[in-house]
């Protein structure tokens, strides 16, 4: 990576981390805090407060990305961060649960993820982009783990309203990072590997293998958000743990589960065992949510089940995007990821809202039974999926060529040894390749490109 690419990657990863830290930190403490507010005795309203941001993000993240194509990446990101900060300050000043819900909804309207990814693509060369995206993904994962541990401690020191205020301030700091640290792109254009192309959405929605993954990310995040309607109260009431001590549960759970998934990811990616590892993780997710329902009155059982849940959760969070990349048609990866992210956000909304409804009208165990049902349906779909191809994606710049040249070059590249699929998009000046794992005839590909 060049120095500019490193600067872009680090600064944009920082923007994601600043935005996500406060948003994640609120999850383990909001249910407890809300009980102290007027209207907060309703688990349904608590669940709605936890999930409502997901509804806004699901509806707006693709439009924000498209708007960034037209009006500029940084302008759209500034607007999104301002909305996110506004929602945070609204929630910080809330006197009842309804204002919390409003604040969380406004937070969700700051759906900048697609625009930030598009800016990342503008600032990185094709051969470096996957490294940059991976670094940003790692920053999000690390922020999630850190915030789960820090949230309860912060709630004790500055209160939940203080966390919301901090979240708003961090969003404003992120705007300064965009202004002063993130380079300005020389040119902004559409990147099929990183952005949603509207004309491709219908085909992606019809792809049965991608449908399985979309249902999977929906189920995974519905289960996770529903969990936070119930688990913080179980730690408080069943375990007798004050909220400031909840980090003693989250720290070992998150730390050990993060480390434990590494060998499984290595086996899945390098040994061609992706389907086996993936199905095993979905099965573990089903078992862990079912065990939470079984051990609803046993503190040790709840904590053990929580560890198993996050072991499966972290493994699936790491493998699902890789599966989408492997399965998505060449040249449609960005659209596939955009649709996948929308299902993720819908899962956050439904998990919170329906989880709260079930907790209020049926009981806390019903939240885990619902999650287990989703995970069991996902397991059946996962078991019947085709084994994903052992491939990796690769991009090469081809320069300014016409449509007929692009078609001819696509056909020629497809015949190169080690290339499974190739497509050249003339308007983007990029060749998108799917390669078998191992060696491929890169020299032959470059000779073809040099001729064009």
C-alpha positions in Angstrom: 0.0 0.0 0.0 1.2 3.5 -0.7 1.5 6.1 2.0 -1.7 7.8 0.8 -3.6 4.4 0.9 -2.3 3.7 4.4 -3.4 7.2 5.5 -6.8 6.7 3.9 -7.2 3.3 5.5 -6.2 4.3 9.0 -8.2 7.5 9.0 -11.4 5.9 7.6 -11.1 3.0 10.0 -10.9 5.6 12.7 -14.1 7.2 11.5 -15.9 3.9 11.7 -14.5 3.2 15.2 -15.4 6.7 16.5 -19.0 6.3 15.2 -19.4 2.7 16.3 -17.9 2.9 19.8 -20.7 4.8 21.4 -23.3 3.0 19.4 -22.1 -0.4 20.6 -21.4 0.8 24.2 -25.0 1.5 24.8 -26.1 -2.1 24.0 -25.2 -3.8 27.3 -26.7 -1.0 29.5 -29.7 0.5 27.7 -32.2 -2.1 28.9 -31.3 -1.5 32.6 -31.2 2.3 32.2 -34.5 2.4 30.4 -36.3 0.8 33.4 -35.6 4.0 35.3 -37.4 6.2 32.8 -41.2 6.9 32.3 -42.4 4.2 29.9 -39.3 2.1 30.5 -41.1 -0.7 32.3 -42.3 -1.9 28.9 -39.8 -4.5 27.4 -41.4 -3.9 24.0 -40.4 -0.2 24.1 -36.9 -1.1 25.3 -36.6 -3.5 22.4 -37.8 -0.9 20.0 -35.2 1.6 21.4 -32.5 -1.0 20.9 -33.6 -1.9 17.3 -35.1 1.2 15.8 -31.7 2.5 14.5 -31.4 -0.6 12.4 -34.7 0.2 10.5 -33.4 3.6 9.5 -30.0 2.2 8.4 -31.6 -0.6 6.4 -33.7 2.0 4.5 -31.0 4.6 4.0 -27.6 3.0 3.7 -27.9 2.2 -0.1 -29.5 5.7 -0.9 -26.7 7.4 1.0 -24.1 5.5 -1.1 -25.9 6.5 -4.3 -26.1 10.2 -3.1 -22.4 10.2 -2.5 -21.9 9.3 -6.2 -23.8 12.4 -7.2 -23.0 15.0 -4.5 -19.6 13.9 -3.3 -18.4 11.4 -0.7 -17.3 13.8 2.0 -20.5 16.0 1.8 -22.7 13.0 2.3 -20.6 11.7 5.2 -20.7 15.1 6.9 -24.5 15.1 6.7 -24.7 11.5 8.0 -22.4 12.2 10.9 -24.3 15.4 11.8 -27.6 13.4 11.9 -25.9 10.7 14.0 -24.6 13.3 16.4 -28.1 15.0 16.6 -29.7 11.7 17.4 -27.1 11.1 20.1 -27.8 14.4 21.7 -31.5 13.9 21.6 -31.2 10.6 23.4 -28.8 12.2 25.9 -31.4 14.7 26.9 -34.3 12.2 27.1 -36.7 12.3 30.0 -38.6 9.2 28.9 -38.3 6.1 26.7 -40.1 7.7 23.8 -37.4 10.4 23.4 -34.7 7.6 23.6 -36.5 5.9 20.7 -36.6 9.1 18.7 -32.9 9.8 19.3 -32.0 6.2 18.3 -34.1 6.6 15.1 -32.3 9.8 14.2 -29.0 8.1 14.9 -29.9 5.5 12.4 -30.6 8.1 9.7 -26.9 8.9 9.7 -26.3 5.8 7.5 -22.8 6.6 6.2 -21.3 3.1 5.9 -21.8 2.8 2.1 -20.5 6.3 1.5 -17.4 5.6 3.6 -16.7 2.3 1.8 -17.1 4.2 -1.5 -14.6 6.8 -0.4 -12.2 4.0 0.6 -12.5 2.6 -2.9 -11.8 6.0 -4.4 -8.6 6.3 -2.4 -7.2 2.8 -3.0 -5.9 1.0 -6.0 -7.5 -2.2 -7.1 -4.6 -4.3 -5.9 -4.6 -2.7 -2.4 -8.4 -2.4 -1.8 -9.0 -5.8 -0.2 -6.3 -5.0 2.4 -7.9 -1.7 3.2 -11.4 -3.2 3.5 -10.0 -5.9 5.7 -8.4 -3.4 8.0 -11.6 -1.4 8.3 -13.5 -4.7 9.1 -11.0 -5.5 11.8 -11.4 -2.0 13.3 -15.2 -2.5 13.5 -14.8 -5.9 15.1 -12.3 -4.7 17.7 -14.5 -1.7 18.5 -17.4 -4.0 19.1 -15.5 -6.1 21.6 -14.0 -3.1 23.3 -17.4 -1.3 23.6 -19.0 -4.4 25.1 -16.5 -4.2 27.9 -16.3 -0.5 28.3 -20.1 0.2 28.1 -20.9 -0.9 31.7 -17.9 0.9 33.1 -18.8 4.1 31.3 -22.4 3.9 32.4 -21.2 3.8 36.0 -18.8 6.8 35.5 -20.8 9.1 33.2 -24.2 7.5 33.1 -26.1 6.3 30.0 -27.0 9.9 29.1 -23.3 10.6 29.3 -22.6 7.7 26.8 -25.1 9.3 24.4 -23.4 12.7 24.8 -20.0 11.1 24.3 -21.3 9.3 21.2 -22.4 12.6 19.7 -19.1 14.3 20.5 -17.2 11.3 18.9 -19.3 11.8 15.7 -18.2 15.4 15.6 -14.6 14.3 16.1 -15.1 11.9 13.2 -16.1 14.9 11.0 -12.8 16.5 11.9 -11.0 13.3 10.9 -12.8 13.4 7.5 -11.9 17.1 7.0 -8.2 17.0 8.1 -7.0 13.4 7.9 -8.8 11.7 5.1 -7.3 12.6 1.7 -9.5 14.1 -1.0 -10.0 11.7 -3.9 -8.7 12.9 -7.2 -11.8 11.4 -8.9 -14.9 9.7 -7.6 -16.4 6.9 -9.6 -18.6 3.8 -9.2 -16.7 0.7 -8.0 -18.6 -2.5 -8.7 -16.5 -4.3 -6.0 -17.5 -1.8 -3.2 -20.7 -0.1 -4.2 -24.3 -1.0 -4.9 -25.3 -0.8 -8.5 -29.1 -0.4 -8.7 -29.5 -2.3 -11.9 -27.9 -5.4 -10.3 -30.1 -5.5 -7.1 -32.9 -7.6 -8.6 -30.5 -10.3 -9.9 -28.7 -10.4 -6.5 -32.1 -10.8 -4.7 -33.0 -13.7 -6.9 -29.7 -15.6 -6.4 -30.6 -18.6 -4.1 -27.2 -19.0 -2.6 -27.0 -15.3 -1.7 -30.5 -15.5 -0.3 -29.3 -18.1 2.2 -26.5 -15.7 3.4 -28.9 -12.7 3.5 -31.3 -14.7 5.7 -28.3 -15.8 7.8 -27.0 -12.2 8.5 -30.6 -11.2 9.2 -31.0 -14.1 11.8 -27.6 -13.5 13.3 -28.2 -9.9 14.1 -31.8 -10.4 15.1 -30.6 -12.9 17.7 -27.9 -10.6 18.9 -30.1 -7.5 19.3 -32.8 -9.6 21.0 -30.2 -10.9 23.4 -29.5 -7.4 24.7 -33.2 -7.0 25.6 -32.8 -9.7 28.2 -29.2 -10.6 29.1 -28.3 -7.3 30.9 -31.3 -7.7 33.2 -30.4 -11.4 33.8 -26.9 -10.3 34.9 -28.4 -7.7 37.2 -31.3 -9.7 38.7 -30.2 -13.3 38.4 -26.5 -12.8 39.1 -26.9 -9.9 41.5 -24.3 -8.0 39.5 -24.4 -4.2 39.5 -24.2 -2.8 36.0 -20.6 -1.5 36.6 -19.5 -5.1 37.1 -20.9 -6.5 33.9 -17.6 -6.0 32.2 -16.4 -9.0 34.3 -18.7 -11.2 32.2 -18.2 -9.4 28.8 -14.4 -9.1 29.0 -13.6 -12.9 29.2 -16.5 -13.8 26.9 -15.4 -11.4 24.1 -11.6 -11.8 24.5 -11.6 -15.6 24.6 -14.2 -15.9 21.8 -12.2 -13.5 19.5 -9.0 -15.6 20.0 -10.8 -19.0 19.7 -12.2 -18.3 16.3 -8.9 -17.7 14.6 -7.9 -21.3 14.0 -11.4 -22.1 12.6 -11.1 -19.1 10.2 -7.7 -20.3 9.0 -8.9 -23.9 8.4 -12.0 -22.6 6.6 -10.1 -20.3 4.2 -6.9 -22.3 3.6 -8.1 -25.9 3.7 -11.2 -25.6 1.7 -13.4 -26.4 4.7 -15.6 -23.3 4.6 -19.0 -25.1 4.5 -18.1 -27.4 7.3 -16.8 -24.6 9.6 -19.7 -22.4 8.6 -22.4 -25.0 9.3 -20.7 -25.9 12.6 -20.9 -22.2 13.6 -24.6 -21.9 12.8 -25.2 -25.1 14.7 -23.4 -23.7 17.7 -25.4 -20.5 17.4 -28.6 -22.6 17.5 -27.5 -24.6 20.5 -26.3 -21.5 22.5 -29.6 -19.6 22.0 -31.6 -22.7 23.0 -29.4 -23.2 26.1 -30.1 -19.6 27.2 -33.8 -20.5 27.3 -33.1 -23.7 29.2 -30.8 -22.0 31.7 -32.9 -18.8 32.1 -32.9 -19.2 35.9 -29.2 -20.4 36.2 -26.6 -17.6 36.2 -23.7 -19.9 35.4 -25.6 -21.5 32.5 -26.5 -18.1 31.1 -22.9 -16.9 31.1 -21.6 -20.2 29.6 -24.3 -20.0 26.9 -23.3 -16.3 26.3 -19.7 -17.4 25.6 -20.9 -20.0 23.1 -23.1 -17.5 21.4 -20.3 -15.0 20.9 -17.9 -17.7 19.8 -20.4 -18.6 17.0 -21.2 -14.9 16.4 -17.6 -13.8 15.9 -16.9 -16.7 13.6 -20.0 -16.0 11.5 -19.3 -12.3 11.4 -15.8 -13.1 9.9 -16.9 -15.8 7.4 -20.2 -14.4 6.1 -18.6 -11.5 4.1 -16.0 -13.9 2.7 -18.8 -16.2 1.5 -20.7 -13.3 -0.1 -17.5 -12.4 -2.0 -16.9 -16.0 -3.2 -20.5 -16.6 -4.3 -21.5 -13.2 -5.8 -21.2 -12.9 -9.5 -18.0 -11.3 -10.7 -18.6 -7.5 -11.0 -21.5 -7.6 -8.6 -19.7 -8.0 -5.3 -20.5 -4.4 -4.1 -24.2 -4.9 -4.8 -24.3 -8.2 -3.0 -22.6 -6.7 0.0 -25.0 -3.7 0.0 -28.1 -6.0 -0.1 -26.5 -8.2 2.6 -25.9 -5.2 4.8 -29.6 -4.1 4.4 -30.7 -7.5 5.7 -28.3 -7.1 8.6 -29.9 -3.8 9.6 -33.4 -5.2 9.3 -32.3 -8.0 11.6 -31.2 -5.5 14.2 -34.6 -3.8 14.1 -36.7 -7.0 14.2 -34.5 -8.6 16.9 -34.9 -5.6 19.2 -38.6 -4.9 18.5 -39.9 -8.5 18.4 -37.6 -9.5 21.2 -39.1 -6.8 23.4 -42.6 -7.8 22.4 -42.0 -11.4 23.3 -40.3 -10.5 26.6 -43.3 -8.4 27.6 -46.1 -10.7 26.5 -44.7 -14.2 26.7 -41.5 -14.1 28.9 -37.8 -13.6 28.7 -37.2 -17.3 27.6 -39.4 -16.7 24.6 -36.8 -14.3 23.2 -34.2 -17.0 23.2 -36.6 -19.6 21.8 -37.4 -17.2 18.9 -33.7 -16.7 18.3 -33.2 -20.4 18.4 -36.0 -20.9 15.8 -34.4 -18.4 13.4 -31.0 -20.1 13.9 -32.5 -23.6 13.3 -34.1 -22.4 10.0 -30.8 -20.9 9.0 -29.0 -24.2 9.9 -31.3 -26.1 7.5 -30.6 -23.6 4.7 -26.8 -23.8 5.5 -26.7 -27.6 5.4 -28.4 -27.6 1.9 -26.1 -24.9 0.5 -23.6 -25.6 -2.2 -20.0 -25.8 -1.0 -18.6 -22.4 -1.8 -15.8 -22.4 -4.4 -12.3 -22.2 -3.1 -11.6 -18.9 -4.8 -10.3 -15.4 -4.1 -11.2 -12.2 -5.8 -8.6 -10.0 -7.6 -8.8 -6.7 -9.6 -6.6 -5.3 -12.2 -6.6 -1.9 -13.9 -7.1 -2.1 -17.6 -7.2 1.6 -18.5 -9.7 3.4 -20.8 -11.1 0.8 -23.3 -14.3 0.5 -25.3 -17.2 -1.8 -24.7 -16.2 -4.3 -27.5 -12.6 -4.4 -26.2 -13.9 -5.1 -22.7 -16.0 -8.0 -23.9 -13.0 -9.5 -25.8 -10.7 -9.0 -22.9 -13.2 -10.6 -20.5 -13.3 -13.7 -22.7 -9.5 -13.8 -23.1 -8.9 -13.4 -19.3 -11.4 -16.2 -18.6 -9.1 -18.6 -20.5 -6.0 -17.8 -18.4 -4.9 -20.7 -16.2 -6.2 -20.3 -12.6 -9.0 -17.8 -13.6 -12.5 -19.1 -12.8 -14.4 -16.1 -13.9 -13.5 -12.7 -15.4 -15.4 -9.5 -16.4 -14.0 -6.2 -17.6 -16.1 -3.1 -17.1 -15.1 -0.5 -19.6 -16.6 2.4 -17.8 -14.6 1.6 -14.7 -11.4 0.6 -16.4 -11.1 -2.5 -14.2 -11.0 -6.3 -14.7 -12.6 -8.3 -11.9 -11.3 -11.8 -11.6 -12.2 -14.9 -9.5 -9.1 -17.0 -9.0 -8.6 -20.5 -7.7 -6.6 -20.7 -4.5 -3.0 -21.2 -5.2 -0.9 -20.1 -8.2 -2.3 -18.5 -11.4 -0.8 -17.2 -14.6 -0.6 -13.6 -13.6 2.2 -13.0 -16.1 -0.1 -14.1 -18.9 -2.9 -11.9 -17.7 -0.5 -8.9 -17.6 0.6 -9.6 -21.2 -3.0 -9.5 -22.3 -3.5 -6.2 -20.5 -0.4 -4.7 -22.1 -1.7 -5.6 -25.5 -4.8 -3.6 -24.8 
